[in-house]
Amino acid sequence: MDQRSYSCDKCSSTTYKTGEIRTTGSGLSRFLNVQNQKYQTVSCEQCGFTELFRLDGSGFGNIVDLFTN
C-alpha cells in the first residue's frame, strides 16, 4: 500500500499499522475453505479503529490455500 498521510476518523491520530486478511467467499469456496477474498487493513495505533480495503486475490494464492487448508 502506498505511504499516504493518514488521520483516524475516530480519534484523529496520525499513526497507523497496515496488514492483510483473507476470508472465504460463499458457495463452493466456503465448502472447500478456499480463502479467495483478500483485504488490506489500516489500523490506528492509538484507538485500534480498523478500515478494510478489498484487494484482488491472486489465483496462485487460492490454489495454495486449497492444498494447504
N, C-alpha and C positions, 0 to 999 in steps of 0.2 A: 504494500500500500504506500502511496506517496506520502512524504512528510508534509503535512499542511498545518496551518495554525488550527488549534483546537480549543474550544471553550465548552465546558459541560453545560447542558441545558438545565440541569438541576441545581448545581452549586457554583457554576461559573469558573471552576478550576481550569487551569490550562495544562495540567499534566495527565498523561494517559498511557495505557498499555494496549497493544494490539495482540490479537490471537486469531485462531481459526477453529471452527467446529464443523463436523459433518453429521448429517442425520439421514435416516431412511425416508423415502417418499411414501407412497401408498401402493396398494396392489401387490404385484409380484415382487417389487424391490423390498417391500416391507416383509413379506413372507421369507425371502432369501436373505434378509438383513444386509442388503446392499446399500451402503451409505452414499447415495448419489446426490444429496443436497449439500452444498458447501457454502459456508458463510464466513465472512471476515468480521471479527469483533473489535470494537473500540470501547475500552472501559476506563472510566475516570478513576485515577489513583486515589482521589480524596474520598468520594462517596460511593464508588462502586457502580454507578449507573452505567449500563452497557447497551450499546447500539449494535444491531446486526445489519450487515450488508451482504446481499446474495452475490455469490460468485458462480461462474460456470464450472461445473465439475468436469474433471478430466476422465476420459474413457479408461485410461490405464489405471488410475486410482480406483475406479469402480471394479475392474477386473481383480485387482489385488485384494480389495475388500471381500469379494465373493469367495476367494480361495483361502483367505486367512481368517475370515469371520471373527 
